[in-house]
Amino acid sequence: MNLRFYSDDGEQSHTGNIKWFDSKKGFGFITSEAFERDIFCHYTCVINNNAEDRVYFMDGDNVEFKVRDRGRGMEAFDVKRTD
């Protein structure tokens, strides 16, 4: 197992950037120097401070997140935009 790719505690926060996010489909990917692969991001795992239900990200937005293994790869959760 490559420890750089997977942390099993699920509590460590990481930083990265939105590679792309499709608001209509409700998912996208995050890139981070802490991981060798892009991290899947579903809209239900985003902490949304927007009054609307829809999650909006722009390519390149800075984010903070935690990761967990979802069986088919890593998934970001507790995702929030940072300045």
C-alpha positions in Angstrom: 0.0 0.0 0.0 1.3 3.4 -0.9 0.9 5.5 2.3 1.2 8.7 0.3 -2.0 7.9 -1.4 -4.1 6.6 1.4 -4.6 7.6 5.0 -7.0 5.4 6.9 -7.7 7.7 9.8 -10.2 9.8 7.7 -9.6 12.8 10.0 -6.5 14.4 8.5 -7.4 17.5 6.4 -5.7 18.0 3.1 -5.6 20.9 0.7 -5.9 20.9 -3.1 -7.6 22.5 -6.1 -10.7 21.7 -8.1 -9.6 20.0 -11.3 -13.1 20.2 -12.6 -16.6 20.1 -11.2 -19.9 19.7 -13.1 -22.6 21.3 -11.0 -25.4 19.7 -13.2 -24.0 16.2 -12.7 -23.0 16.9 -9.1 -19.5 15.6 -9.1 -15.9 16.4 -10.1 -12.3 15.8 -9.1 -9.7 17.4 -6.8 -6.0 17.4 -7.4 -3.5 17.6 -4.5 0.2 17.2 -4.1 -0.5 14.9 -1.2 -2.0 12.2 -3.5 -0.8 10.5 -6.7 -4.3 10.4 -8.2 -7.1 12.8 -8.5 -9.7 12.5 -5.7 -13.4 12.0 -6.6 -15.7 14.7 -5.1 -19.5 14.3 -5.0 -21.8 17.2 -4.2 -23.2 15.4 -1.1 -19.7 15.6 0.5 -19.4 19.3 0.1 -19.9 21.7 3.0 -22.0 24.3 1.3 -22.3 27.7 2.8 -24.4 28.8 -0.2 -28.1 29.5 0.4 -28.9 27.4 -2.7 -28.9 23.7 -2.8 -26.6 23.5 -5.8 -22.8 23.4 -5.3 -20.7 25.6 -7.5 -16.9 25.3 -8.0 -14.7 26.9 -10.6 -11.7 25.1 -12.0 -8.7 25.9 -9.8 -10.7 26.8 -6.7 -8.7 26.1 -3.5 -10.3 23.5 -1.2 -9.7 21.7 2.1 -11.0 18.2 2.4 -10.7 14.8 4.1 -10.4 11.5 2.2 -11.9 8.0 2.6 -11.7 4.8 0.5 -15.0 4.2 -1.3 -14.0 0.8 -2.7 -13.4 2.0 -6.3 -11.0 4.7 -5.3 -10.6 7.7 -2.9 -13.4 10.1 -2.2 -13.2 13.6 -0.7 -15.6 14.5 2.0 -16.0 17.5 4.3 -15.0 19.6 1.2 -15.0 23.3 1.7 -13.7 26.2 -0.4 -10.8 28.2 1.0 -9.5 31.6 0.1 
